[in-house]
Structure formats: C-alpha cells, structure tokens
Amino acid sequence: MTRYDLAQRLVEARRQHRPIVAPPPDSLPPDAASAYAIQQAVIVGLGESTGAWKIGAKSPGGATSGAPIPASLVVPSPARLAHDGFFRVLVELEIAFRFDATIEPRAQAYARDEVLSKLGAVLPAIEIVDSRFAEWPNVAPLAQLADAQNNGALITGHPAVYASLARGFDFVSPELELSFNGRSLIPEMTGNPAGDPRELLVWFVNHCAAMGITIERDWTLTTGSYVGAHKIDEPGIVRGHIDGLGEVEIELT
C-alpha cells in the first residue's frame, strides 16, 4: 500500500463514519513529510477547502506539528453538534489566532517579528479531539499526524483585535474555565505546554511556505490546550471561558 491508500481510507472513514481497523504497517507514513502530504490529500479527497489549522508542541521550543482542518468542521459558537457524529469526543480549551492578510510562500524564512506583526485577531476556541483509527490512542504518532493530528472539529468564539490585547494579555497562563453540564473540567494546573502559543505561529508560517501553501486571512489557527483533553461520553453542554477573550459553547446532542 502507499500513503495515498491511507489518504483514501481516511476520506472513506469520514464519509462513511466507519473507523479504520488495524491498518497494514506498510500503509502508514514513514516520515513527517509523508504525513503532511496525506493531510493535504485528505482535504482534496473530501472536496473541502481548509478553514483552520491546529498547531502544537509538547514543551516551549519543542518540536512543533500541525494539521489543516476542513472548513466544514470550523463552527462558530454557540455550536450544536451531534455527539454520535464523532467516533469519540474529547474537548480542549484553546486560544486561536487569525492573520490580517494572506501570507504567501517564499524562499526566505519569515522572522518572528514579521509573523507577529501580521496578527489581526485572537479568540477562544474549543477543539473536539477525535480519530479515524479504531485503536486510538494506540496508533503510531505519524499516523495520527496524517489523520489531521486527531482533530474532530473546532468551535470558535468571538474574535478580539490582537493589537488591543498584545501587551496586557497573559498568553501563557490566562484565567479560564471549562465545564460540562455545569461541572468544572479544569485541572489543578493549567497552561499551554508550548508556553506562549504565539511562538508556534512562526513555525506554522514557515511550514506552509516550505509546502507552497498560501495562508488565508480567514483561517483560524488554534494552538493547543490549556486544560488537557477531557472525554465526554454523553450529550450535554460544554462551555469555555477565557478572561479577556470571552465565551465559547457547544451543545452536544
């Protein structure tokens, strides 16, 4: 099998709502470049456009990865989604960004200051984590990367002007709340494992440049959970709040 076989299976898993069971080892991506190629092939195979990206790292300055999210899975808050429309539902509370202009690929690397100068909006978001693999989370990391890095959907709150928050907002440890049916899901310790999530955007811009991808100004770029991932096993209402940014809500039916 080839990486394109896996891309087709991922497309079929989404369309037919049927998980991939025990994929043959030779169908899995051998390296990150192959996983990123599969991501793009899945978007094309679905007949979708990109509406967002998820980006993350496990530590400040650590290895960063990302994945495109189909536009149909980027939903404004308050959202109403079927719980059984996913294979599983885990929720994460995140901070997301949008640039104020398109960013074209180029040979010269984009510098940090240049990237941050292009930020236009910041907003609260809840990511639904899901996987098209039946054995998840016992799936090879590169296979998870190929499968949109386990994205199920992204629910976006109201955008605020980045320039008005840039100096006073605590991007590392903001005050926040996440609840399900009124029960708090906030762990004892909160914070983005990558530290300041804006640093991830520098990697993202240069990653897209290397792949020849133009970054659209309406893309939402979500940057990792401040509260870990919380499994939701039944219908109900998930509410998130980040002080200074506002609310984001999902009703899972």
C-alpha positions in Angstrom: 0.0 0.0 0.0 1.0 3.6 -0.4 0.4 6.8 1.5 -2.3 7.6 -1.0 -4.1 4.4 0.0 -4.2 5.7 3.6 -5.4 9.1 2.5 -8.3 7.4 0.7 -9.1 5.2 3.7 -9.2 8.4 5.9 -11.6 10.0 3.4 -13.8 7.0 3.4 -13.7 6.8 7.3 -15.0 10.3 7.4 -17.7 9.9 4.7 -19.0 6.6 5.9 -18.4 7.2 9.6 -16.6 3.9 9.8 -13.3 3.7 11.7 -10.1 2.3 10.2 -9.3 -1.0 11.9 -5.7 -2.3 12.2 -4.2 -0.6 9.1 -1.4 -2.5 7.5 2.0 -1.2 8.7 3.1 -0.6 5.1 0.2 1.9 4.7 1.4 4.2 7.4 3.5 7.2 6.7 7.3 6.6 7.0 8.1 10.2 7.9 6.6 13.6 8.7 6.8 14.7 5.1 4.6 11.8 4.0 2.1 12.5 6.9 1.8 16.1 5.8 1.2 15.0 2.2 -1.6 12.7 3.4 -3.2 15.6 5.2 -3.4 17.6 2.0 -4.6 14.6 0.0 -7.5 14.1 2.5 -8.6 17.7 2.2 -8.6 17.3 -1.6 -10.3 13.9 -1.4 -13.1 15.3 0.7 -13.7 18.1 -1.8 -13.1 20.6 1.0 -11.2 23.8 1.5 -9.1 24.5 4.6 -10.8 26.5 7.2 -8.3 26.3 10.1 -5.1 24.7 11.3 -4.2 23.1 14.7 -0.7 23.7 15.8 1.1 22.4 19.0 4.2 21.5 20.8 4.8 19.5 24.0 7.2 21.9 25.5 8.4 25.5 24.9 10.8 25.4 22.0 10.0 21.8 21.4 9.2 20.0 18.1 6.1 21.6 16.6 3.5 19.9 14.4 0.3 21.0 12.7 -2.6 19.9 10.6 -5.3 21.5 8.4 -8.9 21.4 9.5 -11.7 21.2 6.8 -13.8 24.4 6.6 -17.0 22.4 7.3 -15.6 21.4 10.7 -14.9 25.0 11.8 -18.1 26.1 13.5 -18.9 29.4 15.3 -20.1 29.4 18.8 -22.7 28.7 20.0 -22.5 25.4 18.1 -24.9 22.5 18.1 -23.3 19.2 17.0 -24.4 15.5 17.2 -22.3 13.6 19.8 -22.6 10.4 17.7 -21.3 12.3 14.7 -17.8 11.6 16.1 -16.1 8.3 16.9 -15.2 9.8 20.3 -15.4 13.2 21.9 -12.6 14.8 23.9 -12.6 18.6 24.4 -9.8 21.1 24.8 -9.9 24.8 25.6 -7.5 26.8 23.4 -6.5 30.2 22.2 -6.7 30.7 18.4 -5.5 33.4 16.1 -6.1 34.9 12.6 -3.8 36.9 10.5 -4.9 40.2 9.0 -3.6 39.5 5.5 -2.8 36.5 3.3 0.8 35.2 3.6 2.4 33.9 0.5 5.1 31.2 0.5 8.6 32.4 -0.2 12.2 31.1 -0.1 13.4 33.4 2.6 12.3 32.4 6.1 9.8 34.6 7.9 11.2 36.1 11.1 9.3 36.1 14.4 8.6 39.9 14.5 7.4 39.8 10.9 4.9 36.9 11.7 3.6 38.6 14.8 3.2 41.9 13.1 0.7 40.2 10.8 -1.7 39.0 13.6 -5.1 40.5 13.4 -7.4 38.6 15.8 -7.3 36.4 18.8 -10.2 34.3 20.0 -11.2 31.5 22.4 -11.8 28.0 20.9 -12.8 24.5 21.9 -11.3 21.7 19.8 -13.1 18.4 19.7 -10.4 15.7 19.5 -11.3 12.6 17.5 -9.5 9.9 15.5 -10.5 7.9 12.4 -8.4 4.9 13.8 -10.4 2.4 15.9 -7.3 1.6 18.1 -6.6 5.2 19.0 -4.7 6.3 21.1 -2.6 3.2 20.4 -1.7 4.4 16.9 1.7 5.4 15.5 2.3 9.2 16.0 2.9 9.7 12.3 -0.4 8.0 11.5 -2.1 10.4 14.0 -0.3 13.3 12.3 -1.6 12.1 8.9 -5.1 12.0 10.4 -5.3 15.7 11.0 -3.4 15.3 14.3 -6.6 13.8 15.8 -8.9 16.8 15.0 -12.6 16.3 15.0 -13.9 19.8 14.9 -13.1 23.4 16.0 -15.6 25.7 17.6 -14.6 29.3 17.6 -15.7 32.2 19.9 -15.9 35.9 19.0 -12.6 37.4 17.7 -11.0 40.3 19.6 -8.5 42.7 18.0 -5.0 41.3 18.6 -3.3 44.7 18.9 -5.6 45.7 21.8 -4.5 42.6 23.8 -0.9 42.0 22.8 0.7 43.8 25.7 -1.6 43.2 28.6 -3.0 39.7 28.0 -1.4 36.6 29.7 -0.9 34.2 26.8 1.0 31.7 29.0 -1.4 31.3 31.9 -4.7 33.1 31.4 -7.7 32.8 33.8 -10.1 30.4 32.3 -13.0 27.9 32.9 -14.2 24.8 31.1 -17.3 22.9 32.1 -19.6 20.1 31.0 -23.2 20.4 32.2 -22.1 22.8 34.8 -19.3 20.6 36.2 -15.8 22.1 36.0 -13.3 20.3 33.9 -10.4 22.5 35.0 -7.4 20.5 36.3 -5.3 21.6 39.2 -2.6 23.0 36.9 -3.4 24.8 33.7 -1.2 26.2 30.9 -0.2 25.6 27.3 2.6 23.0 27.2 4.2 25.1 24.4 4.4 28.2 26.7 3.4 31.3 24.7 1.4 29.9 21.8 2.3 32.8 19.5 5.8 31.2 19.1 4.1 28.3 17.3 2.9 30.7 14.6 6.4 31.3 13.4 6.9 27.6 12.7 3.5 27.5 11.1 4.1 30.3 8.6 7.4 28.8 7.6 6.0 25.3 7.4 3.3 26.5 5.0 5.9 28.4 3.0 8.0 25.2 2.6 4.9 23.3 1.4 4.0 26.1 -1.0 0.8 26.8 0.9 -0.7 30.3 0.9 -2.1 31.2 4.3 -5.5 32.8 4.0 -6.5 35.6 6.3 -9.8 34.0 7.4 -8.0 30.8 8.6 -8.3 30.1 12.3 -5.1 28.9 13.9 -5.6 27.1 17.2 -2.6 26.5 19.3 -3.0 23.8 21.9 -5.0 23.1 25.1 -4.6 24.9 28.4 -6.5 22.2 30.3 -5.6 18.9 28.7 -8.2 16.8 26.9 -11.4 15.7 28.6 -13.5 12.8 27.3 -17.2 13.5 27.0 -19.3 10.3 26.9 -22.8 11.7 26.6 -24.8 14.6 25.2 -24.7 17.9 27.0 -23.3 21.4 27.0 -19.6 22.3 27.0 -18.8 25.9 28.0 -15.5 27.5 27.9 -14.4 31.0 29.1 -11.1 32.8 28.8 -10.8 36.1 30.7 -10.3 38.9 28.3 -11.4 36.8 25.3 -14.9 35.7 26.2 -17.1 32.6 25.8 -17.3 29.5 23.5 -20.0 26.9 23.8 -21.0 23.6 22.2 -24.3 21.7 22.7 -23.6 18.1 22.0 -26.9 16.5 21.1 
